[in-house]
Amino acid sequence: MLSVGMIQVVRELGLTAAVVIGVLGICILMVKSMLKQQDNLIQVAAEQVKSWQAVIQGFEKHLESMNVANREYNNQNNEAHKYQREEHIKQLETSNELLVQAKEITTALGRINGYKQG
């Protein structure tokens, strides 16, 4: 497995240099492997980001439809309460008119029966 070049390096530089070159070669291979894994992780993360963005867009559409439905409900509710308020105002006006009439009747009956105001 040793090439002729490696044998010559060992003869010229010694065993320590050959070990250092071997360790550096292994380190380079490890760095290349880590970079490749990092690229794979980045691709997976990018795919996950895309899928989560699709999910978030679905949530946004759903929330928007809920907001529209809530606005419509509030408008209908306000319209219904507007009618009720108008009816209550009419009832208050009618009861005030009846109260005025009752006071006039009481005053008239008092005059008829001889009561003096004062």
C-alpha positions as CSV (number, residue, x, y, z in Angstrom):
1,M,0.0,0.0,0.0
2,L,2.9,2.3,0.5
3,S,3.9,4.1,-2.6
4,V,7.4,4.7,-3.7
5,G,7.0,8.4,-3.0
6,M,6.1,7.6,0.6
7,I,9.1,5.4,1.1
8,Q,11.4,8.1,-0.3
9,V,9.8,10.7,2.1
10,V,10.4,8.3,5.0
11,R,14.0,7.8,4.0
12,E,14.7,11.5,3.5
13,L,12.7,13.1,6.3
14,G,12.5,10.3,8.8
15,L,9.6,8.5,10.5
16,T,8.4,11.5,12.4
17,A,7.8,13.5,9.3
18,A,5.9,10.6,7.7
19,V,3.7,10.4,10.8
20,V,3.1,14.1,10.7
21,I,2.2,14.0,7.0
22,G,-0.1,11.0,7.7
23,V,-1.9,12.8,10.6
24,L,-2.3,15.9,8.4
25,G,-3.8,13.8,5.6
26,I,-6.2,12.2,8.1
27,C,-7.1,15.7,9.4
28,I,-7.7,16.9,5.9
29,L,-10.0,13.9,5.2
30,M,-11.9,14.6,8.4
31,V,-12.4,18.3,7.6
32,K,-13.7,17.3,4.1
33,S,-16.0,14.8,5.7
34,M,-17.3,17.4,8.2
35,L,-17.8,20.0,5.5
36,K,-19.8,17.4,3.5
37,Q,-22.0,16.6,6.5
38,Q,-22.4,20.3,7.1
39,D,-23.6,20.8,3.6
40,N,-26.1,18.0,4.1
41,L,-27.3,19.6,7.3
42,I,-27.8,22.9,5.6
43,Q,-29.8,21.3,2.8
44,V,-32.0,19.5,5.4
45,A,-32.4,22.8,7.4
46,A,-33.4,24.6,4.2
47,E,-36.1,22.0,3.4
48,Q,-37.4,22.2,6.9
49,V,-37.6,26.0,6.7
50,K,-39.6,25.7,3.5
51,S,-42.0,23.2,5.0
52,W,-42.4,25.4,8.2
53,Q,-43.0,28.5,6.0
54,A,-45.8,26.6,4.3
55,V,-47.3,25.6,7.6
56,I,-47.1,29.2,8.9
57,Q,-48.7,30.5,5.7
58,G,-51.5,28.0,6.3
59,F,-51.9,29.4,9.8
60,E,-52.0,33.0,8.5
61,K,-54.7,32.1,6.0
62,H,-56.7,30.4,8.7
63,L,-56.3,33.3,11.1
64,E,-57.3,35.8,8.4
65,S,-60.5,33.8,7.6
66,M,-61.3,33.7,11.3
67,N,-60.8,37.5,11.5
68,V,-63.1,38.0,8.6
69,A,-65.7,35.8,10.2
70,N,-65.3,37.7,13.5
71,R,-65.8,41.0,11.7
72,E,-68.9,39.8,10.1
73,Y,-70.3,38.5,13.4
74,N,-69.4,41.7,15.1
75,N,-71.2,43.7,12.4
76,Q,-74.3,41.5,12.7
77,N,-74.2,41.7,16.5
78,N,-73.8,45.5,16.4
79,E,-76.8,45.8,14.0
80,A,-78.9,43.6,16.3
81,H,-78.0,45.6,19.3
82,K,-78.7,48.8,17.4
83,Y,-82.2,47.6,16.9
84,Q,-82.5,46.7,20.6
85,R,-81.2,50.1,21.6
86,E,-83.7,51.8,19.4
87,E,-86.5,49.7,20.9
88,H,-85.4,50.6,24.4
89,I,-85.3,54.3,23.6
90,K,-88.8,54.0,22.2
91,Q,-89.9,52.2,25.4
92,L,-88.2,54.9,27.6
93,E,-89.9,57.7,25.6
94,T,-93.3,55.9,25.9
95,S,-92.8,55.4,29.7
96,N,-91.8,59.0,30.1
97,E,-95.0,60.1,28.2
98,L,-97.1,57.8,30.4
99,L,-95.4,59.3,33.5
100,V,-96.3,62.8,32.4
101,Q,-99.8,61.7,31.6
102,A,-100.1,60.0,35.0
103,K,-99.0,63.2,36.7
104,E,-101.5,65.3,34.8
105,I,-104.3,62.8,35.6
106,T,-103.2,62.9,39.3
107,T,-103.3,66.7,39.2
108,A,-106.7,66.7,37.5
109,L,-108.2,64.2,40.0
110,G,-106.8,66.3,42.8
111,R,-108.5,69.4,41.5
112,I,-111.8,67.4,41.0
113,N,-111.6,66.1,44.5
114,G,-110.9,69.6,46.0
115,Y,-107.2,69.2,46.8
116,K,-105.2,72.3,46.8
117,Q,-101.7,72.4,45.3
118,G,-99.1,73.9,47.4
